[in-house]
Amino acid sequence: MGFGPLSWANTLLSTTCFAAFALSEHHIERVIAPRQGTSGGTLDLYIINECQDTIWPGLVTQGGSTGPNATGFKLDPGNNKTVHVGADWQGRIWGRTNCTFPNGPGSNGACKTGECGALDCRQAGNPPATLAEFTMDGGQDQSFYDISLVDGYNLPLAIVLLPNGVQALQKLDPSGTNPSCVGSIGDFAGSDFNPYTNNQQFLGTNSSSPIDFDNKVTADTVSKWCPWDCQVDTPTSQGDGVYPYPDGNVARPAFNPCNSACQRYHSDQYCCTGANEARGSCQPNYYSKAAKSICPDAYSFPQDDQSSTFIVPKGAEYQVIFCPGGRSTNIIASNKK
């Protein structure tokens, strides 16, 4: 199965001024209780499929007074769907791949990645799945959001902030608010990638305030970043089930989702649980280091807050774009310089 961009210039936004980025503790798995007085109104999430294949987005609620009006649906290439959530919603969005629902939308189904029980998701998606995570009202008039690879990687994903008429959000520079993670070779652009030719826009930015892309990763790197033992489709081995080391001449699949080390081995060390749960006691493992090298703005392990969380004034709406194309962003590290 090959995933690739259909277009990079449509469904995009332009605003101006200065960027806000994350420098404080936050992770979406920390459920925030609904607050009195903050639950009024709804916000729109625009979910866009720029992949070459059909996907099945899923949504799950982790907090807030009003969940989404749709928790799962089919989305063909080039199509989009608007989902409404409460202004204090906390939850996650992901894309499922290769799904079948033989007995209709309400029946049990099967997906290669991101499976959640039915077309309308009954639970969080099974790993691996690239996540877009949101806390619409995180207190102090702020919202938190991030791209997470903590549950593994299955699809490229970008988040584009829409100011929604909020003055404080309109002042933000979109080059500092719109992260992207491109970890699949079919969606990856070369080091000379320039999405701004002929006055085009990309991820809500333009040539007057261009987004910071990672410039270290090569096509060879992005095709091999997933650790050998974490690949969902383990390549055929040579001789008695023994893999050559290093990878030898065994070819990797053209598209291969990647499990996290936590999902692969279920250890406290890799999952940041048990003795490794306290803040500061868990370090990035070999999977999370590989994931971070490919997607610098994405969560790579549960305590990766400082280089992964975006914090903005509350009230924004968002585009969640699957297979945005181009290269991964490096926004937070660039803004720290």
C-alpha positions as CSV (number, residue, x, y, z in Angstrom):
1,M,0.0,0.0,0.0
2,G,1.5,3.4,-0.9
3,F,0.5,6.7,0.7
4,G,1.4,9.9,-1.0
5,P,0.3,13.6,-1.3
6,L,-2.4,14.6,-3.7
7,S,-1.8,18.3,-3.3
8,W,0.0,20.7,-1.0
9,A,-1.6,24.0,-1.8
10,N,-5.3,23.6,-1.1
11,T,-7.1,23.7,2.2
12,L,-4.5,26.1,3.7
13,L,-4.5,29.3,5.7
14,S,-2.5,32.5,6.0
15,T,-2.1,34.7,9.1
16,T,0.8,36.8,10.5
17,C,2.9,37.8,13.5
18,F,4.7,35.8,16.2
19,A,4.7,32.1,17.0
20,A,3.8,30.4,20.3
21,F,5.4,27.0,21.1
22,A,5.6,24.6,24.0
23,L,8.0,25.0,26.9
24,S,5.9,23.6,29.8
25,E,4.7,20.3,31.2
26,H,1.8,18.7,29.3
27,H,0.8,15.4,27.8
28,I,-2.6,14.5,26.4
29,E,-3.0,11.3,28.4
30,R,-3.3,13.5,31.5
31,V,-7.1,13.8,31.5
32,I,-8.3,17.3,32.5
33,A,-11.7,17.4,34.3
34,P,-14.4,19.6,32.7
35,R,-14.6,23.1,34.1
36,Q,-17.7,25.1,35.0
37,G,-18.1,28.0,32.6
38,T,-15.8,26.8,29.9
39,S,-18.0,24.2,28.2
40,G,-20.2,26.6,26.2
41,G,-20.0,26.5,22.4
42,T,-18.4,24.2,19.9
43,L,-15.3,24.2,17.8
44,D,-14.8,22.7,14.3
45,L,-12.1,20.2,13.4
46,Y,-11.5,19.9,9.6
47,I,-10.1,16.4,8.9
48,I,-8.5,16.2,5.4
49,N,-7.2,13.1,3.5
50,E,-4.4,14.1,1.2
51,C,-3.3,10.4,0.9
52,Q,-3.5,8.4,-2.2
53,D,-5.6,5.8,-0.4
54,T,-8.8,5.7,1.6
55,I,-8.4,6.1,5.3
56,W,-10.8,5.8,8.2
57,P,-10.2,8.6,10.8
58,G,-11.1,7.9,14.4
59,L,-11.7,10.2,17.3
60,V,-11.9,9.4,21.0
61,T,-12.8,11.7,23.9
62,Q,-10.6,11.9,27.1
63,G,-12.2,14.8,28.8
64,G,-14.6,17.7,28.4
65,S,-18.3,18.2,28.4
66,T,-19.2,17.5,24.7
67,G,-17.6,14.9,22.5
68,P,-17.4,14.9,18.7
69,N,-20.5,14.5,16.6
70,A,-18.7,11.7,14.7
71,T,-16.2,9.2,16.2
72,G,-15.2,7.4,13.0
73,F,-15.9,7.5,9.3
74,K,-14.5,6.6,5.9
75,L,-12.6,9.3,4.1
76,D,-11.6,8.9,0.4
77,P,-8.5,10.5,-1.2
78,G,-8.9,14.2,-1.6
79,N,-12.0,14.4,0.6
80,N,-12.5,16.1,4.0
81,K,-15.0,16.1,6.8
82,T,-15.9,18.7,9.5
83,V,-16.4,17.4,13.0
84,H,-17.8,19.5,15.9
85,V,-16.4,19.2,19.4
86,G,-17.1,21.1,22.6
87,A,-15.0,24.1,23.4
88,D,-13.5,22.2,26.4
89,W,-12.9,19.0,24.5
90,Q,-9.8,16.8,25.2
91,G,-9.1,13.9,22.9
92,R,-7.2,12.4,20.0
93,I,-7.6,11.9,16.3
94,W,-5.9,9.2,14.2
95,G,-6.2,7.5,10.8
96,R,-7.0,3.8,10.3
97,T,-5.7,1.9,7.3
98,N,-6.9,-1.0,5.3
99,C,-10.3,-1.3,7.1
100,T,-13.2,-3.6,6.4
101,F,-16.7,-3.5,8.0
102,P,-18.6,-6.4,6.3
103,N,-21.8,-6.0,8.3
104,G,-22.2,-2.3,8.2
105,P,-21.0,0.8,10.2
106,G,-22.2,-0.5,13.6
107,S,-20.6,-3.9,13.3
108,N,-17.2,-5.1,14.3
109,G,-14.6,-4.5,11.7
110,A,-10.9,-4.9,11.1
111,C,-8.1,-2.5,10.2
112,K,-4.4,-3.1,9.7
113,T,-3.6,-0.1,11.9
114,G,-5.6,2.1,14.3
115,E,-8.4,-0.5,14.9
116,C,-11.0,0.8,17.4
117,G,-13.8,-1.8,17.4
118,A,-16.2,-0.4,14.8
119,L,-16.5,2.3,12.2
120,D,-17.7,4.6,15.0
121,C,-14.9,4.1,17.4
122,R,-15.7,2.5,20.7
123,Q,-12.2,3.0,22.1
124,A,-8.8,4.5,21.4
125,G,-7.2,3.0,18.3
126,N,-4.8,0.1,18.7
127,P,-1.2,0.9,18.0
128,P,0.5,1.7,15.9
129,A,-1.1,5.0,15.0
130,T,0.1,8.6,14.5
131,L,-2.0,10.8,16.8
132,A,-3.2,14.4,16.7
133,E,-3.9,15.3,20.4
134,F,-5.9,18.3,21.7
135,T,-6.8,19.9,25.0
136,M,-9.0,22.7,23.9
137,D,-9.2,24.3,27.3
138,G,-6.2,23.5,29.4
139,G,-6.7,26.3,31.9
140,Q,-5.4,29.9,32.0
141,D,-7.2,30.5,28.7
142,Q,-4.8,28.2,26.9
143,S,-5.1,25.2,24.5
144,F,-2.5,22.4,24.1
145,Y,-2.0,20.3,21.0
146,D,0.6,18.0,19.6
147,I,1.5,15.2,17.1
148,S,2.4,12.0,19.0
149,L,4.3,8.9,17.9
150,V,4.1,7.5,21.4
151,D,1.7,4.9,20.1
152,G,3.8,4.3,17.0
153,Y,3.6,5.6,13.5
154,N,1.2,4.7,10.7
155,L,0.5,7.8,8.6
156,P,2.1,11.2,7.9
157,L,0.1,14.0,9.7
158,A,0.0,17.7,10.1
159,I,-2.0,20.1,12.3
160,V,-2.9,23.6,11.0
161,L,-4.3,26.2,13.5
162,L,-7.2,28.3,12.4
163,P,-7.6,31.5,14.4
164,N,-11.4,31.3,14.4
165,G,-11.8,35.1,14.8
166,V,-9.9,35.1,18.1
167,Q,-7.7,38.3,18.2
168,A,-4.9,36.7,20.3
169,L,-4.7,33.8,17.8
170,Q,-4.8,36.1,14.8
171,K,-1.5,37.7,16.1
172,L,0.3,34.4,15.9
173,D,2.7,33.6,13.1
174,P,1.5,30.3,11.5
175,S,5.1,29.3,10.8
176,G,5.3,28.6,14.6
177,T,2.0,26.9,15.1
178,N,1.6,24.3,12.4
179,P,3.6,21.1,12.9
180,S,4.0,18.2,10.4
181,C,5.4,14.7,10.7
182,V,6.4,13.0,7.4
183,G,7.9,9.6,8.2
184,S,6.9,7.7,5.0
185,I,9.1,7.7,1.9
186,G,6.1,8.0,-0.5
187,D,5.2,11.5,1.0
188,F,8.8,12.7,1.5
189,A,10.3,15.6,-0.5
190,G,14.0,16.2,-1.1
191,S,16.2,18.8,0.7
192,D,15.4,21.4,-2.0
193,F,11.7,21.3,-1.2
194,N,10.2,24.7,-1.7
195,P,6.4,24.8,-1.4
196,Y,6.2,28.6,-1.9
197,T,6.9,28.9,-5.6
198,N,4.4,30.9,-7.6
199,N,3.1,32.5,-4.4
200,Q,1.7,29.2,-3.1
201,Q,0.9,28.5,0.5
202,F,1.8,25.4,2.5
203,L,0.4,24.4,5.9
204,G,-1.0,27.9,6.3
205,T,2.3,29.7,5.7
206,N,3.8,31.6,2.8
207,S,7.2,32.8,1.6
208,S,7.0,35.9,3.7
209,S,7.1,33.8,6.9
210,P,8.2,30.3,5.8
211,I,7.9,27.3,8.1
212,D,11.0,25.7,9.5
213,F,11.6,22.2,8.0
214,D,14.0,19.6,9.2
215,N,16.9,19.6,6.7
216,K,18.9,16.7,8.0
217,V,16.8,13.7,7.0
218,T,17.4,12.1,3.6
219,A,15.2,9.8,1.5
220,D,17.4,6.9,2.6
221,T,17.0,7.8,6.2
222,V,13.2,8.2,6.1
223,S,12.9,4.8,4.3
224,K,14.8,3.0,7.1
225,W,14.1,4.9,10.3
226,C,11.8,2.4,12.0
227,P,13.9,0.0,14.1
228,W,14.1,-3.5,12.5
229,D,12.2,-5.2,15.4
230,C,9.5,-2.6,15.5
231,Q,8.2,-2.9,12.0
232,V,4.6,-4.2,11.7
233,D,5.4,-6.1,8.5
234,T,8.6,-7.9,9.5
235,P,10.6,-8.5,6.3
236,T,11.2,-12.0,5.2
237,S,14.3,-13.4,7.0
238,Q,17.1,-15.4,5.5
239,G,17.7,-18.9,6.8
240,D,16.1,-20.5,9.8
241,G,14.3,-17.3,10.8
242,V,17.6,-15.5,11.6
243,Y,17.8,-11.9,10.4
244,P,21.1,-10.7,8.9
245,Y,22.8,-8.0,11.0
246,P,22.8,-5.3,10.2
247,D,19.9,-5.4,7.9
248,G,21.9,-7.0,5.1
249,N,20.1,-7.4,1.8
250,V,16.6,-8.0,3.1
251,A,14.4,-5.4,1.5
252,R,11.9,-3.5,3.7
253,P,8.3,-3.0,2.5
254,A,7.7,0.2,0.6
255,F,5.2,1.3,3.3
256,N,5.6,-0.2,6.8
257,P,3.9,1.1,9.9
258,C,6.1,1.2,13.0
259,N,5.4,0.0,16.5
260,S,6.8,1.7,19.5
261,A,9.3,-0.1,21.7
262,C,6.6,0.0,24.4
263,Q,4.1,-1.7,22.2
264,R,6.7,-4.3,21.1
265,Y,8.0,-5.2,24.6
266,H,5.6,-3.8,27.2
267,S,8.4,-3.0,29.6
268,D,8.4,-0.2,32.3
269,Q,11.6,1.1,30.8
270,Y,10.1,1.6,27.4
271,C,6.6,2.5,28.5
272,C,7.6,5.0,31.3
273,T,5.5,3.0,33.8
274,G,6.2,1.5,37.2
275,A,9.6,2.6,38.5
276,N,10.0,4.7,35.4
277,E,6.8,6.7,35.7
278,A,7.9,9.6,37.8
279,R,8.8,12.7,35.8
280,G,12.5,12.7,35.0
281,S,12.9,9.0,35.6
282,C,12.2,7.9,32.0
283,Q,14.6,8.4,29.1
284,P,14.1,8.2,25.4
285,N,14.6,4.6,24.1
286,Y,16.0,3.5,20.7
287,Y,12.5,3.7,19.1
288,S,11.8,7.2,20.4
289,K,15.2,8.5,19.3
290,A,14.6,7.2,15.8
291,A,11.1,8.7,15.8
292,K,12.4,12.1,17.0
293,S,15.1,12.1,14.3
294,I,12.4,11.8,11.7
295,C,9.7,14.0,13.2
296,P,11.4,16.6,15.6
297,D,8.1,18.3,16.6
298,A,6.3,15.1,17.5
299,Y,6.1,13.3,20.9
300,S,8.4,10.4,20.8
301,F,8.0,9.1,24.4
302,P,5.6,10.0,27.3
303,Q,7.9,12.5,28.9
304,D,8.8,14.4,25.7
305,D,6.9,17.5,26.7
306,Q,9.5,20.2,26.3
307,S,10.1,19.6,22.6
308,S,6.6,18.5,21.5
309,T,3.7,20.5,23.0
310,F,2.3,23.5,21.3
311,I,0.5,26.0,23.6
312,V,-1.7,28.8,22.3
313,P,-4.6,31.0,23.5
314,K,-7.8,28.9,23.5
315,G,-10.6,29.2,20.9
316,A,-8.8,27.9,17.8
317,E,-10.1,25.5,15.3
318,Y,-7.8,23.1,13.5
319,Q,-7.2,21.2,10.3
320,V,-5.9,17.7,10.8
321,I,-4.2,16.7,7.5
322,F,-3.2,13.2,6.7
323,C,-0.3,12.8,4.2
324,P,0.4,16.5,3.9
325,G,3.5,15.9,1.8
326,G,6.8,17.8,2.0
327,R,9.1,17.3,5.0
328,S,8.7,17.2,8.7
329,T,8.8,20.5,10.6
330,N,11.3,21.5,13.2
331,I,9.4,24.5,14.7
332,I,10.1,24.2,18.4
333,A,13.8,23.7,18.2
334,S,14.1,26.5,15.7
335,N,12.2,28.9,18.0
336,K,14.5,28.0,20.9
337,K,17.6,29.3,19.1
